[in-house]
Amino acid sequence: MKQQYDLLIIGGGMAGASLALALRHSGLRIAVVEAVASDASQQPSYDARAIALSHGSQRILDGMGLWQAMAAETVTPIRRIQVSDRGHFGRVRIDATEEQVDALGYVVEAAVLGRVLQPALQEQAGIALYCPAQLQSLEQHSEGVHVTVQCNDELCELSARLLVAADGGNSTVASLLGGRYLSRGYGQSAIIANVVGEREHDNMAHERFTDSGPLALLPNRAPGWMAGSEAGDCRWSLVWTVRDAQLEHTLALDDADFLAALQQRLGRRIGRILSTGPRSAYPLRLRYLHDHVQQRVVFVGNAAHTIHPVAGQGLNLGLRDVAALSEVIEQAAGRGEDIGSSAVLAEYKHWRRPDYLRVMAMTDSLARGFASNLLPLVVARNLGMVGMDLLPPLRRVLTRQMMGLNGRQSRLARGA
């Protein structure tokens, strides 16, 4: 039996679930196809990572009506950020008071996002959820998209005027459509863990550039139901970039040696580092889908772009995709237009392209520029950091980009 929808979302993780919820009052017939069973502990989007949400992303989630539930679970405000270059004089200090906001951003456990997004998605009677279901085939036509999905040992045929691919960095939709990616490796991997220091974080985040890549410590109070909650405001989330050649050795260190190596890299910014939780790692790369808008198909989130985690822009870029696309779709539907038409999708593409280029250029230049030990480059970048620290207008450009406030703002981000 063939089911007809207006909008078909492939992927029910952070980006896909957020888009469906952003459009839940639009009157559109929406279906979400998700490969992983509806269990936050199994969903890769809601794993053990800590997520740095920008101020702009907080406004988007608040506009969706989701933020209060997240805040009730526990989020940690970032009110100050200190950026430094290990072994050199450069330093930049960023403060929320300078932007006249309560926080530059917030740290939230990925599992918290799952505890809010998944039940909210399942409670929407107007959203059909195919889960667990695997996309098998996809056909684009001038009037719509037709797909076949394997759901509970049954093949289901679905069609829609518009398909949104929100199925992550290894997108099945992109594979089926022969997607062309710009892809660059960094020769680096990110080690993530939660650590406990002897000092309370006082809502300050640290970004420290080292010769193996950036090292970030994010203040992160754990929810009461999560292991580590007893550490209170002494708990931090670590993102430590190491060269691929160092990864196996660093992961194999026992806790004492791992903490000693981390302390040597970080210095005494949080005092003595007392303990660490389990460690995991993932490779770092820049990956951008050239044709992220196609006939009746749009890619959002990691399916469209994967960037270096420096400055914590990845999920925030995806949420801005969701906010912009939901606005374009809702306005087109309100005008009685075909939401999958080339004109509607061109509007979305024109909106998002400048943000993609800004964020990719910023993260790629930071990741590569601070990895070099060439003396002229070291001096230049440290002078640049000093200048930014001393000149508020220059610093504000960086701050507003990190907060997700540069460029055209969506209705959700404006609170309208």
N, C-alpha and C positions, 0 to 999 in steps of 0.2 A: 504494500500500500504506500502510495506517495503522499507525503505531507508537505503542504505549502506554507511558507513563512515569508515575512517581509525581510527579516534579518537573520542570518545564520552565523553564529560565532563559533569558530573552531578553537577550543581551548578554554577551560573554565578556571584557570589560575587567576593571579592577581589582575592582569590586564583584561582578560575575557570576562571575569565575574564583575569587575568594576564597570565595564562598558554596558553589560546587561542591566546592572542596577541603575546606572546613570539614565538609562532609557526606559525604566520600568513604568513610568507614567506617560509615555509618549503615545500610547494607543497602538503601537506596532506589534505585529505578531513576531515574537523572538524565540529562537531556539539556540541552546548552547550544547555543544558536543564536547565532552571531556573524557580523556582516556583513562584517568585514574579514578577509582571509586571515591565517593564523597566521604573521605576520612582525612582530616587535617594532618594527622600524623604520617600519612602516606603520601600526601600531595607534595611533589617536589617544590612547588612555589612556597610552601609553608613549612620549610625545614628549620634547621637550627640557626639560621643566619639572623643577625640583627640588621634591620633596615633603617637607613638614614632618610627620613622624609623631610623634604624642604618645606619652608614656610608656605610656598605656593601649593605644594601637594596637600598640606594640611587644610588649606582653604578649599581645594577641590573636593577632598573627602568630606569636609564639613558641608559643602554645597550638595553633596549626594545624600546627606543625612546619616553618614556612617561614623563621623568622628567621635561623637559622644560615647558610642559603644566602645570604640578603641581606647579612648582616654580612660574609661571605667576599668578596662583590663590592665592598664598601666602603660603609659608612654613617658619618656624622659626628655624634657626640653633641653635643647642645646642653646645656651645663651651667650657663650663665648667660644671662639675658636682660635687656637694658636698654631701657626704654620711656621716650621723651621727647617733649616738645611743642616743636617748632621755634620759637625766639624767645621762649620762656616758661620759667618756673622749674620746672615740674612734671617729676618723674622718678620712675620705679619701677624698682627692681632686684630681680630674682628669681634665686634660687640653688638649685641642686639639693640642696646640702647641707642646706638648711632643711627639705626634704621627705624627707631621708634616702634619696635614690635616686641612682643613678649618673648619670642624665641626665634632664632635663625632657622631652626628646624627641630625635629623630634626623632628620637630613636625608639623603634618599636620592634618587638620580636616578630619574625615572620609568622610564627605560630599564632600570634595575636590577630594578625590580619586574617588568617584562616578561620579563627574562631568567630570573627565578625562577618566576613564575606560569604563563607559557605552557607551558614544557616540563613542569612538574608536572601541568598540566591534561591535556596530550596523553598523558601516560604512564599515566593512570588508565583501566584497562580497563573499569571499571564505569561510566564516564561517556561517553555518546555525544556526540560533538562534530560539529555541523553547521556547517561553515565552509569557504568563505564562503557565507553563506545570508541571504536577505532575507525578513523576515516580510511576508506578503501579506494575511492575513486572520486574524481572531480571533473566536471565539464562546464566550460564557460560558453554561454550563448548570448546573443544580442539582448534578449529579454530577461535573462536571469542566469543563475548558477544551479546546477544539479549535482548532488553528491550521493554516494552510497556509504553507509556506515554500518559496521558490525556492532550490534548492540544486543547483549544477552543471547548470544548464539542465533541471532536473527539479523538478516540484512534489511536495513531500512533505507528507503529512497526519500531524500529530502530536497526541496528546491526553495530558492529565495531570490529576491531581487538583488540582494547584496550579501556577500560573504566576507566576514572579517576574520583574518588569520591571527589568532593570539596564542599560538601553540608553541612559543618558546624558540630558543636559539637553534634547535634542530627541527625546524618546522616541517611537518609532513606536507602541508599545503605548498610550501616553497619547493619541496622535492618533486611533488606531482606536477608543478607548473614550470619546472626547470629554472628556478630563480637564480639570478646572477648576483653574486656577492662580491663586494670589495672586502678583502680579508687580509689582515696583517697581524702577525704574531709579535709578542713582545719578548719572548724568551723568558717569561716570568710566570709565576703562579702565586696565588693569594692563599695564605694560611689564615684560617679563621678560628677563633676560640673566644671564650669568655675568661677574663682574668680578674683577680681580686687584688687591689692595692691597699697599702696601709692608710692612704688618705682618701677622704671623700672627694668625689669628682667636682662638686660645686657647679654642675651643669656646664663644664668646659670640655670641649673636644680638642684633641691634638692630632695634627697631621705633620709627620716628620719625614722628610726626604732623606733617604740613605743611598749608599752606593749600589744596593741591590733593588731599590725601588721604594715607593712610599710606604710608610707604616702609620696606620691610623688607630687611635684609641677613642672610642665613643662612650660617653657616659650612658649606662644602661641598667637601670633598676629593674630587676626581674619581677614579673607578676607573682603574687603569693602562691599560686598553684605550681610554679615552675621551680625546678632545682636551681639553687643559687640565690633564691630570694632572701636568704638569711644574711647575705653580704650587704644588702641595702644599697646605700649610695657609694659604697666602695667597689662596686662591680662595674667592669668596663667590657666592652666588646672590641676585640682586636681584629684588624685586617693587616696582616704583615706580608708584604710583597717580597718574594725571594726569587733569585734566578733559578731557572729550571734545574741547573746542575747542582744547586744546593738543596733542592726540595726533599729528596729522599733522606738525606742526612738530617735535615732539620726536623722532619716528622718523626724520625726514629729516635731522637733524643728523649731521655727520660724527663720527667717533669722538672727536676732540679736543674738539669743542664739547659733545658728549654728556657726556663725562667732566667737563668744566668745570661744566656745569649740575648734574650729580649731586653733585660735590664741594661746590658752593655750598649744595645742599640738605642734605647730610649733615654737613658740617663735617669735622673731622679725626679722626673716631672710629676709622677704620682706617688713619690716615695718608693719604698721597697715593694716589689711585686711579690705577693704572698703565695698565690696558688693559680692554677690554670685548670680549665675544664677540658673536655675532649677536643681534639684538633681535627680539622678536615682541610682540604685544599681543592682548588680548581684552577685550571689554566686560564691565562688572561690573553685577550685578543681584541682587536677592533674588527667588527664585522658589520657591514652595511649592505642592505638589499637595494640594488639600483632601482629595480622596478617594484617599489613597495606599494604602488597604486597601479592596478591593472584593470582589465575589463571585468567589472562587477566584483572585484576583489581588492581588499585593502589589508595591508599587514601593519600590526601595531605591536608595541613593546619589543621584547627580545626577538620576536620573529622578524622585525624590521631592522633592528640595530642592537648590537652588543658592543659595549665600550669598556674601557679601563675603569676600575672602581675608584680611582683617584678623584677626590672631591664628591664622591657619593652621588653621582648623577643618573645612574642607570634606571632604577624604578621610577624616579621622578620624571625622566624623559617619557617613559611609557604612560604615566598618569596624565601627562599633558597631551599625549596622543589621544587617550580616551576622552578627555574633556573636550578637545577640539572636535573630534569625530562625532561625539554624541551631540554637540551643538549643531554641527553642519547637517547631520541626519534629521534632528528634530525640527530644525527650521525648514528643511526641504519638505518634510512630511506635512508640516503646518501649511505650506504653500500648495500642497497637493501634487508635488513633484515626485518623480521616480527617484527614490533614495540611492539607487545604484547607477544612476545615469553618469555619463562621462563629465557633464558640467558640474554635478555635485561633487564628484570625486576629485576633479581638478581644483575645486575650491579648497578642499581639505589638503591636497598635496601642496598647493601654493602657501597655505598657512603654515604647515609644519616644516617645510624645507629649511627656512632660515634658522630655526631652533636646532635642527639636526646638525647643520654645518657649524654653528657656534659651539655646541657641546662637544662634537667630535674633535674639532680643532683644539679646543681648550684641553680636553682630557688627554689627547694624543701628544700635544706639545709638552704638557706637564710631565707625562710619563716618560717621554723620550729625553726631554731637555734636562730633567733632574737626574737621569740615570748616567749622564756623561760626567767624567772627571777631567775633561779638558779644561785647563786653567782659564783661558779666555771666557769660556761658557760659564764656568763656576763663578768668576768675578761678575760677569754680566747679570746672571740670574740673582745673585745676592744683592747687587746694587739695585736691581729691579724690586726685590722684596723690601729693601730699606725704603726706597722711594714710595712704594705702595703703603708702607706702614706710616710714613710721615705725611702723606698727601691724602686726606679723606676723599676728595672727588675721584681719585684713581682707585682707591680701595673700594669705593662704593660700586664701581662698575663690576668688579669681581664679586662683591657681596650679593648684588642683585641677581647676577647670573646663578650663583650657588643657591639662592633662595627661589629661583624659578620665576623671577619677576621681569625679566627682559623680554622684549618683543610683545606681540599681540597676546592679550590675556583672554582666556575663555570666560564665558558667563559664570561657570562654576567657580573659577579662581577669583572672580570679582565679587562673589557672593550675591550676584544678581538673580 
